[in-house]
Amino acid sequence: MFSTALFAITEQASKGLHGSYNLKPKYIIPTAIDLKRFFQVAKIQAKNTKSAHTLNIGHIGRFEEPKNHEFIIEVFNKLLKVRNANLYLL
């Protein structure tokens, strides 16, 4: 609310983050990471799964406590008890 400028990595992200604060200068700074490379890895992994009914779940984020990877893995382990699935943490 008190910022002098707004920053985001895409227009869509800006709308989600900043809502209707259109009176302030807004800057779009694309991410420096080529996400297409990671999606290619996930596609290759998905193609190599044994079953067409395997659920593939991906999470892209830094490996730090606020991202709560322990919870993601805990939920995934419960999912494995009822369904065949793969988890990709990037």
C-alpha positions as CSV (number, residue, x, y, z in Angstrom):
1,M,0.0,0.0,0.0
2,F,2.9,2.4,0.8
3,S,5.2,1.3,-2.0
4,T,6.4,3.8,-4.7
5,A,6.7,1.2,-7.4
6,L,5.4,-2.3,-8.1
7,F,7.4,-5.3,-9.4
8,A,6.4,-8.7,-10.8
9,I,7.6,-11.4,-13.1
10,T,4.5,-11.3,-15.4
11,E,1.4,-9.2,-15.9
12,Q,-0.7,-12.0,-14.5
13,A,1.5,-12.2,-11.4
14,S,1.2,-8.5,-11.1
15,K,-2.5,-8.6,-11.1
16,G,-2.5,-11.4,-8.5
17,L,0.0,-9.6,-6.3
18,H,-1.0,-6.0,-6.6
19,G,-4.6,-6.1,-7.5
20,S,-5.9,-2.7,-8.6
21,Y,-2.9,-0.5,-7.6
22,N,-2.7,1.0,-11.0
23,L,-1.6,4.5,-10.0
24,K,1.9,3.5,-9.2
25,P,4.7,2.7,-11.7
26,K,4.7,-1.0,-12.5
27,Y,7.7,-3.0,-13.7
28,I,7.7,-6.4,-15.2
29,I,11.0,-8.2,-14.7
30,P,10.9,-11.7,-16.2
31,T,12.5,-14.5,-14.2
32,A,16.1,-15.3,-15.2
33,I,15.5,-19.1,-15.0
34,D,14.5,-20.9,-18.2
35,L,11.5,-22.9,-16.9
36,K,11.0,-24.6,-20.3
37,R,14.1,-26.7,-19.5
38,F,12.5,-28.0,-16.3
39,F,9.2,-28.8,-18.0
40,Q,11.1,-30.8,-20.6
41,V,12.6,-32.9,-17.9
42,A,9.2,-33.5,-16.4
43,K,7.8,-34.5,-19.9
44,I,10.6,-37.0,-20.3
45,Q,10.0,-38.5,-16.9
46,A,6.2,-38.6,-17.5
47,K,6.8,-40.5,-20.8
48,N,9.0,-43.0,-19.1
49,T,6.4,-43.9,-16.4
50,K,5.2,-47.5,-16.5
51,S,1.5,-46.7,-16.4
52,A,-0.6,-44.3,-18.4
53,H,-2.6,-43.9,-15.2
54,T,0.3,-42.6,-13.1
55,L,-0.3,-39.1,-11.7
56,N,2.7,-36.8,-12.1
57,I,3.0,-33.9,-9.6
58,G,5.5,-31.2,-9.9
59,H,6.6,-28.4,-7.5
60,I,9.0,-25.7,-8.6
61,G,10.4,-23.7,-5.7
62,R,13.5,-23.0,-3.6
63,F,14.4,-25.7,-1.1
64,E,13.9,-23.7,2.1
65,E,11.7,-24.0,5.1
66,P,9.0,-21.5,4.1
67,K,8.2,-23.7,1.0
68,N,7.3,-26.6,3.4
69,H,8.6,-29.5,1.4
70,E,8.1,-31.8,4.4
71,F,4.4,-31.3,4.2
72,I,4.4,-31.9,0.4
73,I,6.2,-35.2,0.9
74,E,3.9,-36.1,3.8
75,V,0.8,-35.5,1.6
76,F,2.4,-37.3,-1.3
77,N,3.1,-40.4,0.8
78,K,-0.6,-40.5,1.8
79,L,-1.5,-40.2,-1.9
80,L,0.8,-43.2,-2.8
81,K,-1.4,-45.4,-0.6
82,V,-4.4,-44.9,-2.8
83,R,-2.9,-44.1,-6.2
84,N,0.2,-44.6,-8.4
85,A,2.1,-41.3,-8.6
86,N,5.4,-39.5,-9.2
87,L,6.6,-36.4,-7.4
88,Y,9.0,-34.0,-9.0
89,L,10.6,-31.3,-6.9
90,L,12.5,-28.7,-9.0
